[in-house]
């Protein structure tokens, strides 16, 4: 397993798990332990909620259990809220997890994360899903 550690926004998780997605190699790389995914309970809750809307409760629960039991998932429990994204405060759970977990970057296609480019400290890098696929996978 590589020492690369990332936080994956829900919009990107949904894109990488589909077998027909051009971004599927990102999920396959995770399954092959090529990077570590940082998650918090808040992130897992959002993953499950969105997956239930797109699939079934059973599939969503199985997916979450797979993540929880994966050896390349790092469970993070942020104790501090940085509140760096004001336009969509719900996105801050990903930022808090990345900072607290020492992630190399967040993978997201959400424009709200662009504000992080203007913040000097704490510095949080954000890669679009296509960048992550091209540069790392």
N, C-alpha and C positions, 0 to 999 in steps of 0.2 A: 504494500500500500504506500502511496505517496504521502508526503507530509502536507500536501495542499488541503486547505480547509476552507469550505465555503458555506454560505447561507443561501438557500434557494427560495426565492419568493414563490408564492402559490401559483401565480400566473405562469411561471416557468415550469414548476413541477408538473402541472397539468399537461404542458406541451411535451415534456420529455418522456412521460410514461406510456404514451400511445405507441403501439408497435408500428403504426403507419406514419408517425411523425418524422420529419427530416432531422429533428433534434433527439431522436431516440438514442443515438450513440452516447449522449450525455448520461442517460439513465443506465445504459449498458456499462459504461465506465464506472459508475457508482457500484453497480452489482459486482463488478470485477475488482472492487476495492482500490480503484485508482485515485480516489479522493475521499476526503472525509466531509460529511455533512453535519453542520451544527444546527441543532433545533432546540426549541424551548417547548414547554407545555402549551404556551399560547400559540405557537406556530403549528404544533401538531393538531390543536383544536381547529385552527383555520383550515389546515389541509383536509381534515376529516369532514368538516362542514361543506367545503367546496366539492370534494370527491363524492359525497353523498348526493349532492345536487346533480352531478354529472353521471353517476353510476347508480349503485345501490348501497344501502347501509352496510351490508355484508362485505362488499368489495372494499369500501372505504375503511372499515374496521380492520380487514386483513392487511391492507396497505399500511396503515398506521402501526399495526403490530409488527409487520416486517421491518419498518423503520426502527421502532423501539428496540427490536432484538438484533439489529444489524451491528456488526462489530466496527463498522466505519461510520457510525452515527455518534456524535458527541452531544450528550444532553447538557444543556446550559440552563442555569437558573439565574437570570439577571436580577440583581438586587437594586440596581439603579436605573432610572428612566432618563435617558438623555434628551428626549423630546426634540430631536433635530428636524423632523418632518412635520411642519405645522399644517400644511394643506390637507394631509390625510394622516392624522395621528395614529390610525390603526396600523400604518406601515412601520411605525417605530419599533414594533416587536422584533422585526427583522434586523434593524439597526442595533438595538440593544443586545440582541443575541450575537451579532457579528463582533461588536466591540468586546463584550464580556467573554466570548469564546475565543477571541484572538483569531477570527477568521481572516483569510487573505482578502476576501472580497464577498460581496453580495451579488448574486445573479438575479437580475430583474430587468424586465422591459417596461416597468411602470415609470412614467415620466416624473412622478413625485420624488423619486430617488435622485433626480438630477441636482437637487439642492445640495446634496452631499459634496458635490464637486467644489462648492464655494466655501465649505467649512474646513478650516485649517486643523482644528483640534476638537474632538478626536477625529482623526482622518479615517474615513471609511471609503474604500474603493468599491465601485459598482461596475460590473460588466453586464452588457446585454447578453442574452442567451446565445445569439449568433457569435459574439466575440468569444465566449467561453468554449463553444464548440470548435471554432477555428483555431484559437490560440492554445488550448489546453488538451482537448480530446483528440 
